[in-house]
Each structure stands twice: as structure tokens, then as C-alpha cells.
Amino acid sequence: MIGNTLLLLARGCARKSNVEKKVLFFTEQPPVDREAIHIWLGKTALPHEQSLRRLIGQYLGAPPPQMVTGPTGKLYLPDSPLHFNLSDADDWIAMAFSWEAPVGIDIETIRPIEGMEQVITDCFSPKEQAYVQEKDTLVRFWQIWNRKEACLKALGLGLQDDMRSWDCSGQDWISVDKVWVRSLPAPHNLSAAVAITAC
């Protein structure tokens, strides 16, 4: 899984058709498949933005141009078809890259948080609440939260007033508004998700 190429296939993903969408994990050189979502997940001694710039440089084959911060804080490259997003948790970092459409990634440490029950009530749809409360509440809480965060990050949005309307329950790829999202395999005690906007 981590450290090797992992292939996750889905039907009906970003293009809203019956093409297969791939998610490729990598640790060294970025994959050459421009139709896949590429994920780097690991630990690095470098500052996170420096790690991101290094990988962007590998994608572009040149020093990366200046990144620009959008109104909600999402970084992007003006005049470049490469989309990317970054998330961190403790000493872990996750980065997503796509040549096709904007992406979002979220990684969190699975842990109890104060007021979790209120967050579930305020931010989770009835289906999500039922899913989380059925079993493994802590793990499932972070699965749903990761998916919501990844969706918002793919769209370049901050937290929304009505998070309950973003129903991210389900398996494999899930269609949420203008985004496709799925949970990702992650090391023990971590939860992760990636999203890509529909194109």
C-alpha cells in the first residue's frame, strides 16, 4: 500500500461516465498516468510546503512557479493544468495531484475530540449519523469527516453552514454535489479521503 503503487478503480468517477478512475500511491517519482489521481502519503523532515514544491517541480520538470493562495486559502498554480492539495496530521503529510480537475485531500489522526456528539448532530446527515453510531464510532466519525473536508477542499471552500447537506455516506466513490469522494487506505491510527471535482 504505502511505498508501492496501489490501484483503486471506480466506475462513474470524475467524468460522470463509465470510465475507470485510478488512484495511484507513490513515494518517489510521480506516476506518468495523467488520468489518475496521484497520492503521496508519508513522513518528511522538510517543511510541508517545501515538500509540495519539490513534488510539483518533479511533475513540471522545472522549478515550480510561484504558488498563489485563493480566497479560502487553497494554493494553486496560475496557468498550469496541475491541480494539487495538501493535508497533514501530526508528523504525517498527504498530497494529492491531478492533471484533470481540482482535488482535495484530508488526513486526520483517529482520536476522540471534545464535543464529538454535537459535531455528529450538527454536521452529519441522518444517513451519516446512523452509519457512525452503528459501530466503530470513532473510526467512522473520522471517515465521514475526512470525506467532507476533502470535498470542500476540492471545491476550494471553507467549512459550510449546512454541513448536513453534504452526505458522504456510502462505499467506494461517492457523488456529493459537484464532487466525487472516497476514503483511502492509511496507516494505523490515521484516516484519509480524497475528492475530485466532476468534469
C-alpha positions in Angstrom: 0.0 0.0 0.0 2.2 2.9 1.2 5.5 2.8 -0.6 4.1 0.9 -3.5 1.7 1.7 -6.3 -1.8 1.0 -5.2 -4.6 1.0 -7.8 -8.1 1.9 -6.7 -10.7 1.7 -9.5 -14.1 3.3 -9.7 -16.8 3.5 -12.3 -18.5 6.8 -13.0 -16.0 9.0 -11.3 -14.9 12.4 -12.2 -16.1 12.3 -15.8 -19.6 11.1 -14.8 -19.4 8.2 -17.2 -18.3 4.5 -17.1 -14.6 5.1 -17.3 -12.4 3.8 -14.6 -10.8 6.3 -12.3 -7.5 5.3 -10.7 -5.8 6.4 -7.5 -2.1 5.8 -7.5 0.1 6.0 -4.4 3.7 6.8 -4.9 6.8 7.6 -2.8 9.5 8.6 -5.4 8.8 9.8 -8.9 5.2 10.8 -9.7 3.3 8.3 -11.8 3.1 9.1 -15.5 -0.6 8.2 -15.8 -2.3 11.7 -16.3 -5.8 10.3 -15.9 -5.2 9.0 -12.4 -5.2 10.9 -9.1 -1.8 10.6 -7.5 -1.3 10.4 -3.8 1.9 10.9 -1.8 1.4 9.8 1.9 4.2 9.7 4.4 6.6 11.5 6.7 9.1 14.1 5.7 11.7 16.1 7.5 11.1 19.0 5.1 8.6 21.8 5.8 5.3 20.7 4.2 5.2 23.5 1.6 8.7 22.7 0.6 7.8 19.0 0.1 4.9 20.1 -2.0 7.1 22.4 -4.1 9.6 19.7 -4.6 7.0 17.3 -6.0 5.4 20.0 -8.2 8.8 20.6 -9.6 9.1 16.9 -10.5 5.7 17.0 -12.2 6.6 20.0 -14.2 10.2 19.1 -14.9 11.3 22.5 -13.8 11.4 24.7 -10.7 7.7 25.3 -9.9 6.3 28.8 -10.5 5.1 30.8 -7.6 2.0 29.3 -5.9 -1.0 31.6 -5.4 -3.3 31.4 -2.4 -7.0 31.5 -3.3 -9.6 33.4 -1.2 -10.2 30.4 1.0 -6.6 29.6 1.5 -6.2 26.9 -1.2 -2.9 27.0 -3.0 -2.8 26.7 -6.8 -0.6 27.3 -9.8 -1.8 30.0 -12.2 -1.7 29.0 -15.8 -0.9 25.3 -15.0 -3.1 22.2 -15.6 -1.7 20.5 -12.5 -4.1 20.5 -9.6 -2.9 19.7 -6.1 -3.9 19.7 -2.4 -2.1 19.1 0.9 -3.1 17.9 4.4 -1.2 17.0 7.5 -1.8 15.2 10.8 0.9 15.1 13.5 4.1 14.2 11.5 2.2 12.7 8.5 1.6 14.6 5.3 -0.7 13.7 2.4 -0.6 15.3 -1.0 -3.0 14.8 -3.9 -2.2 15.6 -7.6 -4.4 15.6 -10.7 -4.0 16.7 -14.3 -7.7 16.5 -14.9 -9.6 18.5 -12.2 -9.2 20.2 -8.8 -8.6 17.7 -6.0 -8.9 17.8 -2.2 -7.3 15.5 0.4 -7.7 15.3 4.1 -5.9 13.2 6.7 -6.6 13.1 10.4 -5.4 11.1 13.4 -8.2 8.9 14.7 -8.8 10.3 18.2 -11.6 11.4 20.4 -12.4 15.1 20.3 -14.4 17.2 22.7 -18.0 17.7 21.6 -17.9 14.9 19.0 -21.6 14.0 19.6 -22.6 17.6 18.9 -20.5 17.7 15.7 -22.3 14.5 14.6 -25.7 16.1 15.3 -24.8 19.4 13.7 -22.8 18.4 10.7 -23.8 14.8 9.7 -26.8 13.8 7.7 -29.2 11.3 9.1 -27.6 8.5 7.0 -24.2 9.6 8.2 -25.3 9.6 11.8 -26.8 6.1 11.5 -23.6 4.9 9.9 -21.3 6.4 12.6 -23.5 5.2 15.5 -23.9 1.7 14.2 -20.4 0.5 15.3 -16.7 1.7 15.4 -18.0 5.3 16.1 -14.6 6.9 16.4 -13.2 5.4 13.1 -16.4 6.1 11.2 -16.6 9.6 12.5 -13.2 10.4 11.0 -14.1 8.6 7.8 -17.1 10.9 7.3 -15.3 14.0 8.4 -12.4 13.3 6.1 -14.7 12.9 3.1 -16.5 16.2 3.9 -13.2 18.1 4.3 -11.8 16.6 1.1 -14.9 17.6 -0.8 -14.7 21.2 0.4 -11.0 21.4 -0.3 -11.5 20.1 -3.9 -14.0 22.9 -4.4 -11.8 25.5 -2.7 -14.4 26.1 0.0 -14.2 26.6 3.8 -16.5 25.0 6.3 -20.1 25.5 5.3 -23.1 26.4 7.5 -25.1 23.4 6.5 -22.6 20.5 6.5 -25.5 18.1 7.0 -26.4 18.5 3.3 -23.0 17.1 2.2 -24.0 13.5 2.6 -20.7 11.4 2.3 -22.1 8.1 3.4 -21.5 5.1 1.2 -18.7 2.9 -0.1 -16.1 3.3 -2.8 -16.6 6.5 -4.8 -19.4 8.7 -3.5 -21.0 11.5 -5.5 -21.5 14.6 -3.4 -22.8 17.8 -5.2 -20.2 18.5 -7.8 -17.5 16.2 -6.3 -16.6 12.5 -6.2 -15.0 11.4 -2.9 -13.7 8.2 -1.4 -11.9 7.1 1.7 -8.2 6.0 1.3 -6.2 3.2 2.9 -4.0 4.8 5.5 -1.5 3.7 8.2 -2.9 2.6 11.6 -4.5 5.4 13.6 -4.9 7.6 10.5 -8.0 8.3 8.4 -7.8 9.8 4.9 -10.0 10.7 2.0 -9.6 12.2 -1.5 -12.0 14.1 -3.6 -12.0 15.3 -7.2 -14.4 17.8 -8.8 -16.7 16.4 -11.6 -15.5 17.5 -15.0 
